Amino acid sequence: MTVAGSAAHDRPVVDVAIIGAQKCGTTTLADLLGRHPQLCLATGKEAHLFDDAVVQRDGVDPARLEPFFAHRLPGQLLLDATPSYLYLPGCIEALLAHNPAVKVIVVLRPASERMISHHRHERRRGAERLPLPLALLAEPFRLRSNADPLGVGSSQRVASYRDRCRYSAQLSRLRDLMGVAQVHITTLAALAADPAGELVAMHRFLGVEPLPIADAPRLNAGDRPIEGVWPALLELATRREMDATATLLGWSVDRLRRTAGAAR
């Protein structure tokens, strides 16, 4: 199977992007896809090229793109895995302006799990001081009061625990902009159950040789579970959105219902 990749262009371009959702296993997926010899993963995984106001206005400066893919080999497809692209404004438009033929991969998980994992992540890195219940109550005010979603440390980047879980609107917009053929959507649960099979399906989607990875890890469906009633309450609060997303994608509603634990 021949892959033109960025070698077909006068300059390197992003051919593939894992665009989200955040805290849905994108780091592990990027590592697994990056092992394929026909794919070149950006140094640092997240290039954060298209969630930048200057790039959205002026396009990608080749001098800025080059360091992320200096290790590329001829004919490889260039892969950027920046999960904020699905959620933050203007990213998909900028990605398409850069490469109209780009293919994107989206990984979803139940909103209750994603919110808990996101909040833990922000607490660990010191960006969030509020406990989860208060952070969720404060979220609408924080988002409304921030005028620059693309700014470093913006509320949209840090404190969008529930808003990022409004998958149906994000995916409807993505499909309106790109169409179905350029978009592959799966779930963290599917990756956890059959990582090798999911990778082969993605390889076929990307047009590279399907190569099962023998040592693909079985993704844990979760890190340390949260105790108490919060997972069940969050599941109830977000069930309508998860069911709407499943219906949009033609999935059974069970595919986005809460699983055991809360994953990274």
Beta strands, then each sheet from edge to edge (+ up, - down):
strand 1: 16-20
strand 2: 39-41
strand 3: 77-81
strand 4: 103-108
strand 5: 183-187
sheet 1: 2+ 3+ 1+ 4+ 5+
end
